[in-house]
Amino acid sequence: MNTALAFIEPTDVGVIEDLSKEIIRDGEKRLMLAVLESATEDFQKYVRANDKRRKELFDEAEAWILNTDDPSFFSFDNICEHLNLDPDYMRHGFMRWKDATRNGDPKKYIKRPNRRAA
C-alpha cells in the first residue's frame, strides 16, 4: 500500500483532484518526452540517409524541430517548454550536430569541459 495515500482524507475531494491532475501531468510529460526522443532518434539515425523512407523520417523530424508556428499541444516548442527546455537552444544544437555530422565528425561538435592538470 502506498503510505503517502494512506494519510489522505478520502472525503477531501480537492486533495484527490490535485493528485489526479499531478498524475495526468506526469503522464503527459512522459508522452511528450517519448515524442521528443522519437524525433531525436530519427533525426540522428537518418541524418545521412540516402533511401527514400529513411530520408523522409529524417526530413519529418527536422521539419518538426524547425517549425516555430505550430500551436499544437505536441509541437516542438510546446514540448520543450513543458519539459523546461529552451526550444531555440535545442533547435540550434540539433542544427550544429547535423552540420558537424554531415561535414565529417560529430565528435567535433561535442564540447568537453576543460580539465586542469592536477
Steps between C-alpha positions, in 0.01 A plus 500: 500500500624846418562662837465851354143424396422353842511848654259662252154569636275314253223756530728789401416522131752781441792282606390216272450739208846651552656154515313397185618812317860434605481142372351623171774764466766235565342282232490791257866576567596136444310504170661830399844362584427191289402720204820705538711185534345347188565811291856524637564136413372544143697823462827342617455155351404615151703822463704339220223286353488451126197275458158661466332371819785581737552840341128570551532410869792739536322776306185462714700518823696803378185678381334437838805636685527809279128587497447806718139570394331183624252579782422131566546335837768269358701762311876509557475838673219391730669173593829675574329759715305237697825310558680819608724506193574809293366413151730748321806365681395142419429589136842664467665192651323267257614708203861521623504124551355441152762724337785338692374150414454572132837675480690210641534475874214533748751462784630847415157630593516355851665747730675353797565702814853629541689297753794636683800281558540404862 
